[in-house]
Amino acid sequence: MRTDFPGGNGLLLSVDESPGRPVVRFAAEPRNCPQALWFHFQLTGLGGRAVRVVLANPEQTLGGVDWSGNCPVLRQESQPWQRIGRPQKLQTPGGRVEWAWDIDAAGDAIELAFCYPYQPADLAATLEELSGAFKTEFVGLTLAGRSLIRVFNRLAQPHRPAVMLTARHHGGEVPGSWVLDGLLRHVAANGALREITWWAIPFVDLDDVVSGSYGKDPFPHDCNRSYGPSAPRRPEAGAVIAEARRLKSQAASLFFVDLHGPSHAERAVYLPARSWEPGAPINPIAHEFAERFQSATPEDIRSPVAFVTPRPGSNSRYPGLPASRWARSGLKVDSITLETSYQGNQHRDYTIEDYRRLGATLAETVAEWLSVRRHG
Ligand SMILES: [Zn+2]
């Protein structure tokens, strides 16, 4: 079992070669976080045999022990990523639960991940494919000294509305990246959308993206709980704040979008009507934007719910201001958070292309929103 590549995560616990189908037990590594979730590893030396892969620590994952509806993704040598089926529940004698996926015979090596991986190299490939529609610029350093970049289609101009997007405030939340990937592709292909100024910080928690950590509530601070109350507690948040202030000061208006993934089993794509920390006020635009986005989404990938209203404090271990709420309270602009399922909706397990279609829908919904706001 190998994890020595960008985004690698997974600790090998045991290999049982005695049955015809070897059984590989692994744990998703929490690393610098109180909870685990992300995993991505390669198994080699299979010699064409089928294999059973067992997740041994579901209790430690954000979302809890019930992985019954979860379909991770598999890649066999140079094939595209595909979903594997739902797991089988294993009960240990003491009452612990583990989950097993049976994988058909393939080649010598397979890669398995919690959801479709998305690393800086994947973004670079997309930007290359879009041949110059977007440029990149260095905007600061992470805590560990990696370069944060902004992706943008144009510099701001006072007569153009602007949109600022952020993704991967939590390193493992790959659905946000695939939605952003689809949005960038859709903007590049659409003349009217290109008139809007689009800036994105695609990997805010870049250190955890690259190191393969889930990045939720990591040591020392969660990137998305670092925007206040009074000052940024991480350099990544400081860089986003500086970029957003710059963009607002130079553009006709600014709309702020923060892209996330929910807990592991949620089969929905939704706007939280407020953030999770105690005392968080309702986002006044969340309901209306959420309903527009939901109804604009193609039916086969449409979410069963448009928004949720979190109970304050229900999912927040540590206090601190999230990016989207900072945009409303500190920057005084409209903002939303979008949570995109790792799995799909109630009928369908999302493909990479499905995530991109959600991104295209988001681009259209934002553009329509800006136009309605502008012209009444
Ligand atoms: Zn998140």
Boltz pocket constraint, residues with backbone or C-beta under 6 A from the ligand:
constraints:
  - pocket:
      binder: B
      contacts: [[A, 169], [A, 170], [A, 173], [A, 224], [A, 259], [A, 260], [A, 261]]
      max_distance: 6.0
